[in-house]
Amino acid sequence: MVKHIVTFQLTGSAQERSDIALRFKAALEALPQQIDVLQSIEVGINENPAEDWDVVLTAVVPTMADVATYAKHPAHVAAAGLLAGHKAARACVDYTF
């Protein structure tokens, strides 16, 4: 199994970042019903104003090859598109467990 952990830093006012984060979270949480290899996904929105990162997701897929399948799936591409013009930074870790 592979955990795919991604965190995002967004641009804009606190309200703009919150609005896009909530829309992004809803889109991501719908993906397990649309992408066969996606076994689960958890999405968190940062509540600590002292921290710089806004959103984190943890997805679980069977293999590292499935990370690429998930990333290229049209439903994932559409969800990621919600961040267009709002993403300041992204960090990712993929590991087998």
Biopython code that builds the backbone (N, CA, C, O; Angstrom):
import numpy as np
from Bio.PDB.StructureBuilder import StructureBuilder

atoms = [
    (1, "MET", "N", (0.844, -1.178, 0.000)),
    (1, "MET", "CA", (0.000, 0.000, 0.000)),
    (1, "MET", "C", (0.889, 1.241, 0.000)),
    (1, "MET", "O", (1.998, 1.224, 0.535)),
    (2, "VAL", "N", (0.396, 2.300, -0.597)),
    (2, "VAL", "CA", (1.147, 3.557, -0.682)),
    (2, "VAL", "C", (0.301, 4.675, -0.086)),
    (2, "VAL", "O", (-0.887, 4.808, -0.382)),
    (3, "LYS", "N", (0.944, 5.474, 0.760)),
    (3, "LYS", "CA", (0.319, 6.703, 1.237)),
    (3, "LYS", "C", (0.873, 7.852, 0.416)),
    (3, "LYS", "O", (2.084, 7.990, 0.245)),
    (4, "HIS", "N", (-0.016, 8.654, -0.078)),
    (4, "HIS", "CA", (0.295, 9.836, -0.896)),
    (4, "HIS", "C", (-0.157, 11.028, -0.064)),
    (4, "HIS", "O", (-1.354, 11.272, 0.088)),
    (5, "ILE", "N", (0.807, 11.766, 0.472)),
    (5, "ILE", "CA", (0.501, 12.887, 1.360)),
    (5, "ILE", "C", (0.933, 14.174, 0.677)),
    (5, "ILE", "O", (2.087, 14.324, 0.276)),
    (6, "VAL", "N", (-0.007, 15.097, 0.553)),
    (6, "VAL", "CA", (0.262, 16.356, -0.137)),
    (6, "VAL", "C", (-0.251, 17.500, 0.729)),
    (6, "VAL", "O", (-1.327, 17.410, 1.320)),
    (7, "THR", "N", (0.526, 18.574, 0.798)),
    (7, "THR", "CA", (0.076, 19.766, 1.504)),
    (7, "THR", "C", (0.178, 20.959, 0.558)),
    (7, "THR", "O", (1.064, 21.031, -0.293)),
    (8, "PHE", "N", (-0.751, 21.886, 0.732)),
    (8, "PHE", "CA", (-0.837, 23.038, -0.148)),
    (8, "PHE", "C", (-0.839, 24.331, 0.656)),
    (8, "PHE", "O", (-1.441, 24.428, 1.725)),
    (9, "GLN", "N", (-0.158, 25.297, 0.115)),
    (9, "GLN", "CA", (-0.215, 26.670, 0.628)),
    (9, "GLN", "C", (-0.952, 27.475, -0.433)),
    (9, "GLN", "O", (-0.587, 27.456, -1.609)),
    (10, "LEU", "N", (-1.990, 28.181, -0.007)),
    (10, "LEU", "CA", (-2.826, 28.922, -0.950)),
    (10, "LEU", "C", (-2.550, 30.414, -0.876)),
    (10, "LEU", "O", (-1.961, 30.907, 0.087)),
    (11, "THR", "N", (-2.985, 31.126, -1.911)),
    (11, "THR", "CA", (-2.840, 32.575, -1.961)),
    (11, "THR", "C", (-4.190, 33.224, -1.677)),
    (11, "THR", "O", (-5.232, 32.572, -1.731)),
    (12, "GLY", "N", (-4.153, 34.511, -1.376)),
    (12, "GLY", "CA", (-5.377, 35.270, -1.166)),
    (12, "GLY", "C", (-5.597, 35.597, 0.297)),
    (12, "GLY", "O", (-4.789, 35.257, 1.161)),
    (13, "SER", "N", (-6.703, 36.259, 0.552)),
    (13, "SER", "CA", (-7.074, 36.610, 1.920)),
    (13, "SER", "C", (-7.443, 35.335, 2.680)),
    (13, "SER", "O", (-7.618, 34.273, 2.083)),
    (14, "ALA", "N", (-7.557, 35.455, 3.984)),
    (14, "ALA", "CA", (-7.944, 34.303, 4.800)),
    (14, "ALA", "C", (-9.296, 33.751, 4.333)),
    (14, "ALA", "O", (-9.480, 32.535, 4.274)),
    (15, "GLN", "N", (-10.222, 34.622, 4.008)),
    (15, "GLN", "CA", (-11.545, 34.173, 3.551)),
    (15, "GLN", "C", (-11.458, 33.483, 2.191)),
    (15, "GLN", "O", (-12.104, 32.457, 1.977)),
    (16, "GLU", "N", (-10.665, 34.034, 1.271)),
    (16, "GLU", "CA", (-10.493, 33.412, -0.050)),
    (16, "GLU", "C", (-9.854, 32.039, 0.080)),
    (16, "GLU", "O", (-10.282, 31.084, -0.569)),
    (17, "ARG", "N", (-8.823, 31.940, 0.926)),
    (17, "ARG", "CA", (-8.155, 30.651, 1.130)),
    (17, "ARG", "C", (-9.118, 29.635, 1.741)),
    (17, "ARG", "O", (-9.115, 28.465, 1.357)),
    (18, "SER", "N", (-9.928, 30.073, 2.678)),
    (18, "SER", "CA", (-10.907, 29.182, 3.301)),
    (18, "SER", "C", (-11.933, 28.695, 2.283)),
    (18, "SER", "O", (-12.258, 27.508, 2.249)),
    (19, "ASP", "N", (-12.439, 29.596, 1.460)),
    (19, "ASP", "CA", (-13.445, 29.232, 0.453)),
    (19, "ASP", "C", (-12.902, 28.207, -0.530)),
    (19, "ASP", "O", (-13.561, 27.203, -0.801)),
    (20, "ILE", "N", (-11.706, 28.445, -1.069)),
    (20, "ILE", "CA", (-11.141, 27.502, -2.041)),
    (20, "ILE", "C", (-10.794, 26.189, -1.364)),
    (20, "ILE", "O", (-10.977, 25.125, -1.955)),
    (21, "ALA", "N", (-10.295, 26.243, -0.135)),
    (21, "ALA", "CA", (-9.959, 25.018, 0.593)),
    (21, "ALA", "C", (-11.200, 24.151, 0.797)),
    (21, "ALA", "O", (-11.130, 22.932, 0.637)),
    (22, "LEU", "N", (-12.325, 24.753, 1.144)),
    (22, "LEU", "CA", (-13.557, 23.994, 1.347)),
    (22, "LEU", "C", (-14.061, 23.365, 0.047)),
    (22, "LEU", "O", (-14.513, 22.220, 0.050)),
    (23, "ARG", "N", (-13.988, 24.104, -1.059)),
    (23, "ARG", "CA", (-14.403, 23.550, -2.357)),
    (23, "ARG", "C", (-13.472, 22.409, -2.780)),
    (23, "ARG", "O", (-13.928, 21.383, -3.285)),
    (24, "PHE", "N", (-12.163, 22.598, -2.569)),
    (24, "PHE", "CA", (-11.167, 21.588, -2.910)),
    (24, "PHE", "C", (-11.387, 20.324, -2.071)),
    (24, "PHE", "O", (-11.343, 19.213, -2.599)),
    (25, "LYS", "N", (-11.618, 20.492, -0.787)),
    (25, "LYS", "CA", (-11.864, 19.369, 0.119)),
    (25, "LYS", "C", (-13.066, 18.554, -0.350)),
    (25, "LYS", "O", (-12.989, 17.328, -0.419)),
    (26, "ALA", "N", (-14.162, 19.211, -0.669)),
    (26, "ALA", "CA", (-15.364, 18.511, -1.125)),
    (26, "ALA", "C", (-15.088, 17.731, -2.413)),
    (26, "ALA", "O", (-15.532, 16.592, -2.556)),
    (27, "ALA", "N", (-14.368, 18.332, -3.336)),
    (27, "ALA", "CA", (-14.053, 17.654, -4.602)),
    (27, "ALA", "C", (-13.165, 16.437, -4.367)),
    (27, "ALA", "O", (-13.386, 15.382, -4.961)),
    (28, "LEU", "N", (-12.166, 16.579, -3.505)),
    (28, "LEU", "CA", (-11.272, 15.451, -3.224)),
    (28, "LEU", "C", (-11.996, 14.315, -2.523)),
    (28, "LEU", "O", (-11.770, 13.145, -2.830)),
    (29, "GLU", "N", (-12.865, 14.657, -1.583)),
    (29, "GLU", "CA", (-13.558, 13.619, -0.824)),
    (29, "GLU", "C", (-14.543, 12.821, -1.681)),
    (29, "GLU", "O", (-14.967, 11.737, -1.278)),
    (30, "ALA", "N", (-14.910, 13.334, -2.842)),
    (30, "ALA", "CA", (-15.776, 12.606, -3.772)),
    (30, "ALA", "C", (-14.998, 11.629, -4.654)),
    (30, "ALA", "O", (-15.605, 10.799, -5.330)),
    (31, "LEU", "N", (-13.677, 11.714, -4.660)),
    (31, "LEU", "CA", (-12.870, 10.925, -5.598)),
    (31, "LEU", "C", (-12.890, 9.413, -5.369)),
    (31, "LEU", "O", (-12.841, 8.681, -6.358)),
    (32, "PRO", "N", (-12.960, 8.893, -4.148)),
    (32, "PRO", "CA", (-12.960, 7.427, -4.010)),
    (32, "PRO", "C", (-14.111, 6.740, -4.756)),
    (32, "PRO", "O", (-13.971, 5.590, -5.172)),
    (33, "GLN", "N", (-15.222, 7.415, -4.926)),
    (33, "GLN", "CA", (-16.331, 6.830, -5.678)),
    (33, "GLN", "C", (-16.093, 6.894, -7.190)),
    (33, "GLN", "O", (-16.814, 6.255, -7.957)),
    (34, "GLN", "N", (-15.091, 7.657, -7.620)),
    (34, "GLN", "CA", (-14.842, 7.859, -9.042)),
    (34, "GLN", "C", (-13.561, 7.208, -9.546)),
    (34, "GLN", "O", (-13.423, 6.952, -10.742)),
    (35, "ILE", "N", (-12.630, 6.939, -8.646)),
    (35, "ILE", "CA", (-11.320, 6.415, -9.049)),
    (35, "ILE", "C", (-11.109, 5.071, -8.363)),
    (35, "ILE", "O", (-10.953, 5.012, -7.144)),
    (36, "ASP", "N", (-11.105, 3.991, -9.145)),
    (36, "ASP", "CA", (-11.048, 2.638, -8.589)),
    (36, "ASP", "C", (-9.833, 2.376, -7.711)),
    (36, "ASP", "O", (-9.953, 1.701, -6.689)),
    (37, "VAL", "N", (-8.669, 2.891, -8.081)),
    (37, "VAL", "CA", (-7.450, 2.596, -7.320)),
    (37, "VAL", "C", (-7.365, 3.373, -6.006)),
    (37, "VAL", "O", (-6.546, 3.049, -5.146)),
    (38, "LEU", "N", (-8.195, 4.383, -5.850)),
    (38, "LEU", "CA", (-8.151, 5.218, -4.647)),
    (38, "LEU", "C", (-8.948, 4.544, -3.535)),
    (38, "LEU", "O", (-10.179, 4.564, -3.527)),
    (39, "GLN", "N", (-8.210, 3.944, -2.594)),
    (39, "GLN", "CA", (-8.862, 3.198, -1.523)),
    (39, "GLN", "C", (-9.445, 4.111, -0.459)),
    (39, "GLN", "O", (-10.493, 3.811, 0.113)),
    (40, "SER", "N", (-8.776, 5.220, -0.191)),
    (40, "SER", "CA", (-9.313, 6.192, 0.767)),
    (40, "SER", "C", (-8.608, 7.526, 0.577)),
    (40, "SER", "O", (-7.523, 7.604, 0.001)),
    (41, "ILE", "N", (-9.253, 8.569, 1.077)),
    (41, "ILE", "CA", (-8.642, 9.889, 1.086)),
    (41, "ILE", "C", (-9.161, 10.636, 2.311)),
    (41, "ILE", "O", (-10.343, 10.570, 2.649)),
    (42, "GLU", "N", (-8.259, 11.335, 2.954)),
    (42, "GLU", "CA", (-8.598, 12.184, 4.086)),
    (42, "GLU", "C", (-8.066, 13.567, 3.777)),
    (42, "GLU", "O", (-6.918, 13.710, 3.356)),
    (43, "VAL", "N", (-8.880, 14.583, 3.979)),
    (43, "VAL", "CA", (-8.495, 15.957, 3.665)),
    (43, "VAL", "C", (-8.700, 16.817, 4.900)),
    (43, "VAL", "O", (-9.771, 16.807, 5.507)),
    (44, "GLY", "N", (-7.666, 17.559, 5.265)),
    (44, "GLY", "CA", (-7.760, 18.446, 6.407)),
    (44, "GLY", "C", (-7.471, 19.878, 6.016)),
    (44, "GLY", "O", (-6.624, 20.147, 5.164)),
    (45, "ILE", "N", (-8.184, 20.793, 6.647)),
    (45, "ILE", "CA", (-7.956, 22.227, 6.452)),
    (45, "ILE", "C", (-7.340, 22.762, 7.733)),
    (45, "ILE", "O", (-7.882, 22.565, 8.821)),
    (46, "ASN", "N", (-6.220, 23.431, 7.604)),
    (46, "ASN", "CA", (-5.490, 23.939, 8.763)),
    (46, "ASN", "C", (-6.340, 24.913, 9.572)),
    (46, "ASN", "O", (-6.970, 25.816, 9.022)),
    (47, "GLU", "N", (-6.345, 24.715, 10.872)),
    (47, "GLU", "CA", (-7.077, 25.602, 11.777)),
    (47, "GLU", "C", (-6.140, 26.463, 12.615)),
    (47, "GLU", "O", (-6.599, 27.278, 13.415)),
    (48, "ASN", "N", (-4.841, 26.291, 12.441)),
    (48, "ASN", "CA", (-3.849, 27.009, 13.241)),
    (48, "ASN", "C", (-3.333, 28.215, 12.449)),
    (48, "ASN", "O", (-2.568, 28.037, 11.500)),
    (49, "PRO", "N", (-3.730, 29.423, 12.812)),
    (49, "PRO", "CA", (-3.314, 30.607, 12.048)),
    (49, "PRO", "C", (-1.812, 30.887, 12.138)),
    (49, "PRO", "O", (-1.302, 31.707, 11.375)),
    (50, "ALA", "N", (-1.106, 30.238, 13.035)),
    (50, "ALA", "CA", (0.337, 30.436, 13.152)),
    (50, "ALA", "C", (1.113, 29.626, 12.108)),
    (50, "ALA", "O", (2.321, 29.808, 11.954)),
    (51, "GLU", "N", (0.426, 28.739, 11.398)),
    (51, "GLU", "CA", (1.077, 27.897, 10.397)),
    (51, "GLU", "C", (0.813, 28.420, 8.991)),
    (51, "GLU", "O", (-0.179, 29.107, 8.750)),
    (52, "ASP", "N", (1.715, 28.085, 8.060)),
    (52, "ASP", "CA", (1.662, 28.610, 6.699)),
    (52, "ASP", "C", (0.912, 27.739, 5.700)),
    (52, "ASP", "O", (0.533, 28.233, 4.638)),
    (53, "TRP", "N", (0.682, 26.463, 5.998)),
    (53, "TRP", "CA", (0.053, 25.548, 5.048)),
    (53, "TRP", "C", (-1.444, 25.514, 5.295)),
    (53, "TRP", "O", (-1.896, 25.569, 6.439)),
    (54, "ASP", "N", (-2.215, 25.423, 4.212)),
    (54, "ASP", "CA", (-3.669, 25.536, 4.300)),
    (54, "ASP", "C", (-4.418, 24.211, 4.240)),
    (54, "ASP", "O", (-5.405, 24.028, 4.953)),
    (55, "VAL", "N", (-3.971, 23.297, 3.410)),
    (55, "VAL", "CA", (-4.702, 22.046, 3.171)),
    (55, "VAL", "C", (-3.704, 20.893, 3.149)),
    (55, "VAL", "O", (-2.589, 21.032, 2.645)),
    (56, "VAL", "N", (-4.119, 19.752, 3.703)),
    (56, "VAL", "CA", (-3.328, 18.537, 3.597)),
    (56, "VAL", "C", (-4.258, 17.396, 3.201)),
    (56, "VAL", "O", (-5.405, 17.330, 3.641)),
    (57, "LEU", "N", (-3.746, 16.504, 2.368)),
    (57, "LEU", "CA", (-4.516, 15.313, 2.026)),
    (57, "LEU", "C", (-3.643, 14.082, 2.185)),
    (57, "LEU", "O", (-2.436, 14.115, 1.946)),
    (58, "THR", "N", (-4.278, 13.005, 2.589)),
    (58, "THR", "CA", (-3.633, 11.702, 2.671)),
    (58, "THR", "C", (-4.497, 10.731, 1.885)),
    (58, "THR", "O", (-5.640, 10.458, 2.251)),
    (59, "ALA", "N", (-3.936, 10.215, 0.802)),
    (59, "ALA", "CA", (-4.637, 9.250, -0.038)),
    (59, "ALA", "C", (-3.931, 7.908, 0.077)),
    (59, "ALA", "O", (-2.716, 7.853, 0.268)),
    (60, "VAL", "N", (-4.694, 6.829, -0.039)),
    (60, "VAL", "CA", (-4.127, 5.483, 0.007)),
    (60, "VAL", "C", (-4.495, 4.766, -1.284)),
    (60, "VAL", "O", (-5.661, 4.697, -1.673)),
    (61, "VAL", "N", (-3.447, 4.223, -1.949)),
    (61, "VAL", "CA", (-3.607, 3.431, -3.166)),
    (61, "VAL", "C", (-2.769, 2.165, -3.024)),
    (61, "VAL", "O", (-1.859, 2.126, -2.196)),
    (62, "PRO", "N", (-3.053, 1.129, -3.814)),
    (62, "PRO", "CA", (-2.320, -0.124, -3.652)),
    (62, "PRO", "C", (-0.825, -0.074, -4.000)),
    (62, "PRO", "O", (-0.007, -0.662, -3.292)),
    (63, "THR", "N", (-0.467, 0.621, -5.082)),
    (63, "THR", "CA", (0.927, 0.594, -5.545)),
    (63, "THR", "C", (1.389, 1.997, -5.940)),
    (63, "THR", "O", (0.582, 2.912, -6.100)),
    (64, "MET", "N", (2.697, 2.141, -6.092)),
    (64, "MET", "CA", (3.238, 3.431, -6.539)),
    (64, "MET", "C", (2.741, 3.763, -7.948)),
    (64, "MET", "O", (2.517, 4.931, -8.263)),
    (65, "ALA", "N", (2.569, 2.752, -8.791)),
    (65, "ALA", "CA", (2.023, 3.001, -10.133)),
    (65, "ALA", "C", (0.610, 3.578, -10.045)),
    (65, "ALA", "O", (0.200, 4.360, -10.903)),
    (66, "ASP", "N", (-0.124, 3.193, -9.017)),
    (66, "ASP", "CA", (-1.481, 3.709, -8.852)),
    (66, "ASP", "C", (-1.507, 5.178, -8.459)),
    (66, "ASP", "O", (-2.518, 5.850, -8.665)),
    (67, "VAL", "N", (-0.420, 5.688, -7.898)),
    (67, "VAL", "CA", (-0.339, 7.125, -7.619)),
    (67, "VAL", "C", (-0.458, 7.884, -8.943)),
    (67, "VAL", "O", (-1.171, 8.884, -9.030)),
    (68, "ALA", "N", (0.240, 7.403, -9.964)),
    (68, "ALA", "CA", (0.180, 8.044, -11.284)),
    (68, "ALA", "C", (-1.206, 7.885, -11.905)),
    (68, "ALA", "O", (-1.711, 8.817, -12.530)),
    (69, "THR", "N", (-1.826, 6.718, -11.739)),
    (69, "THR", "CA", (-3.178, 6.496, -12.255)),
    (69, "THR", "C", (-4.151, 7.486, -11.622)),
    (69, "THR", "O", (-4.966, 8.100, -12.311)),
    (70, "TYR", "N", (-4.057, 7.634, -10.313)),
    (70, "TYR", "CA", (-4.891, 8.581, -9.568)),
    (70, "TYR", "C", (-4.647, 10.012, -10.063)),
    (70, "TYR", "O", (-5.591, 10.760, -10.317)),
    (71, "ALA", "N", (-3.379, 10.378, -10.193)),
    (71, "ALA", "CA", (-3.027, 11.751, -10.576)),
    (71, "ALA", "C", (-3.549, 12.117, -11.963)),
    (71, "ALA", "O", (-3.910, 13.270, -12.200)),
    (72, "LYS", "N", (-3.594, 11.157, -12.876)),
    (72, "LYS", "CA", (-4.008, 11.426, -14.256)),
    (72, "LYS", "C", (-5.510, 11.276, -14.484)),
    (72, "LYS", "O", (-6.016, 11.642, -15.545)),
    (73, "HIS", "N", (-6.220, 10.743, -13.502)),
    (73, "HIS", "CA", (-7.654, 10.508, -13.682)),
    (73, "HIS", "C", (-8.376, 11.848, -13.888)),
    (73, "HIS", "O", (-8.091, 12.815, -13.181)),
    (74, "PRO", "N", (-9.296, 11.911, -14.836)),
    (74, "PRO", "CA", (-9.989, 13.178, -15.114)),
    (74, "PRO", "C", (-10.675, 13.800, -13.894)),
    (74, "PRO", "O", (-10.713, 15.025, -13.777)),
    (75, "ALA", "N", (-11.210, 12.995, -12.996)),
    (75, "ALA", "CA", (-11.864, 13.545, -11.798)),
    (75, "ALA", "C", (-10.845, 14.210, -10.881)),
    (75, "ALA", "O", (-11.131, 15.244, -10.277)),
    (76, "HIS", "N", (-9.650, 13.618, -10.776)),
    (76, "HIS", "CA", (-8.594, 14.231, -9.963)),
    (76, "HIS", "C", (-8.091, 15.508, -10.632)),
    (76, "HIS", "O", (-7.875, 16.519, -9.964)),
    (77, "VAL", "N", (-7.906, 15.459, -11.936)),
    (77, "VAL", "CA", (-7.446, 16.642, -12.679)),
    (77, "VAL", "C", (-8.434, 17.798, -12.480)),
    (77, "VAL", "O", (-8.025, 18.945, -12.304)),
    (78, "ALA", "N", (-9.732, 17.488, -12.510)),
    (78, "ALA", "CA", (-10.744, 18.528, -12.303)),
    (78, "ALA", "C", (-10.669, 19.081, -10.881)),
    (78, "ALA", "O", (-10.765, 20.293, -10.686)),
    (79, "ALA", "N", (-10.498, 18.211, -9.891)),
    (79, "ALA", "CA", (-10.381, 18.679, -8.501)),
    (79, "ALA", "C", (-9.149, 19.560, -8.335)),
    (79, "ALA", "O", (-9.223, 20.621, -7.716)),
    (80, "ALA", "N", (-8.027, 19.131, -8.880)),
    (80, "ALA", "CA", (-6.790, 19.912, -8.783)),
    (80, "ALA", "C", (-6.939, 21.254, -9.490)),
    (80, "ALA", "O", (-6.334, 22.246, -9.083)),
    (81, "GLY", "N", (-7.735, 21.283, -10.534)),
    (81, "GLY", "CA", (-7.967, 22.525, -11.269)),
    (81, "GLY", "C", (-8.627, 23.609, -10.428)),
    (81, "GLY", "O", (-8.538, 24.791, -10.760)),
    (82, "LEU", "N", (-9.286, 23.219, -9.348)),
    (82, "LEU", "CA", (-9.901, 24.214, -8.462)),
    (82, "LEU", "C", (-8.859, 25.124, -7.819)),
    (82, "LEU", "O", (-9.176, 26.230, -7.381)),
    (83, "LEU", "N", (-7.616, 24.654, -7.765)),
    (83, "LEU", "CA", (-6.547, 25.454, -7.161)),
    (83, "LEU", "C", (-5.863, 26.387, -8.150)),
    (83, "LEU", "O", (-4.989, 27.164, -7.764)),
    (84, "ALA", "N", (-6.246, 26.319, -9.410)),
    (84, "ALA", "CA", (-5.618, 27.179, -10.420)),
    (84, "ALA", "C", (-5.709, 28.641, -9.996)),
    (84, "ALA", "O", (-6.787, 29.156, -9.700)),
    (85, "GLY", "N", (-4.564, 29.286, -9.975)),
    (85, "GLY", "CA", (-4.503, 30.688, -9.592)),
    (85, "GLY", "C", (-4.526, 30.931, -8.094)),
    (85, "GLY", "O", (-4.476, 32.077, -7.647)),
    (86, "HIS", "N", (-4.602, 29.848, -7.309)),
    (86, "HIS", "CA", (-4.677, 29.981, -5.853)),
    (86, "HIS", "C", (-3.553, 29.262, -5.125)),
    (86, "HIS", "O", (-3.417, 29.412, -3.911)),
    (87, "LYS", "N", (-2.735, 28.476, -5.843)),
    (87, "LYS", "CA", (-1.713, 27.646, -5.209)),
    (87, "LYS", "C", (-0.386, 28.395, -5.131)),
    (87, "LYS", "O", (0.189, 28.763, -6.156)),
    (88, "ALA", "N", (0.094, 28.617, -3.910)),
    (88, "ALA", "CA", (1.392, 29.259, -3.714)),
    (88, "ALA", "C", (2.507, 28.224, -3.651)),
    (88, "ALA", "O", (3.611, 28.462, -4.140)),
    (89, "ALA", "N", (2.210, 27.057, -3.038)),
    (89, "ALA", "CA", (3.232, 26.019, -2.894)),
    (89, "ALA", "C", (2.556, 24.675, -2.683)),
    (89, "ALA", "O", (1.410, 24.593, -2.242)),
    (90, "ARG", "N", (3.305, 23.616, -3.014)),
    (90, "ARG", "CA", (2.837, 22.237, -2.854)),
    (90, "ARG", "C", (4.027, 21.406, -2.398)),
    (90, "ARG", "O", (5.144, 21.593, -2.879)),
    (91, "ALA", "N", (3.783, 20.494, -1.473)),
    (91, "ALA", "CA", (4.801, 19.537, -1.045)),
    (91, "ALA", "C", (4.151, 18.159, -0.999)),
    (91, "ALA", "O", (2.980, 18.023, -0.644)),
    (92, "CYS", "N", (4.928, 17.137, -1.364)),
    (92, "CYS", "CA", (4.368, 15.788, -1.463)),
    (92, "CYS", "C", (5.371, 14.759, -0.956)),
    (92, "CYS", "O", (6.580, 14.884, -1.157)),
    (93, "VAL", "N", (4.828, 13.732, -0.289)),
    (93, "VAL", "CA", (5.602, 12.548, 0.103)),
    (93, "VAL", "C", (4.766, 11.327, -0.240)),
    (93, "VAL", "O", (3.590, 11.260, 0.117)),
    (94, "ASP", "N", (5.362, 10.361, -0.930)),
    (94, "ASP", "CA", (4.732, 9.076, -1.225)),
    (94, "ASP", "C", (5.582, 7.999, -0.581)),
    (94, "ASP", "O", (6.797, 7.970, -0.777)),
    (95, "TYR", "N", (4.956, 7.103, 0.193)),
    (95, "TYR", "CA", (5.735, 6.025, 0.795)),
    (95, "TYR", "C", (4.898, 4.764, 0.917)),
    (95, "TYR", "O", (3.676, 4.809, 1.058)),
    (96, "THR", "N", (5.602, 3.630, 0.857)),
    (96, "THR", "CA", (4.974, 2.331, 0.986)),
    (96, "THR", "C", (4.886, 1.976, 2.461)),
    (96, "THR", "O", (5.831, 2.193, 3.220)),
    (97, "PHE", "N", (3.754, 1.433, 2.856)),
    (97, "PHE", "CA", (3.610, 1.002, 4.242)),
    (97, "PHE", "C", (3.013, -0.388, 4.314)),
    (97, "PHE", "O", (2.817, -0.919, 5.407)),
]
sb = StructureBuilder()
sb.init_structure("model")
sb.init_model(0)
sb.init_chain("A")
sb.init_seg("    ")
for serial, (resi, resn, name, xyz) in enumerate(atoms, 1):
    if name == "N":
        sb.init_residue(resn, " ", resi, " ")
    sb.init_atom(name, np.array(xyz, "f"), 0.0, 1.0, " ", f" {name:<3s}", serial, name[0])
structure = sb.get_structure()
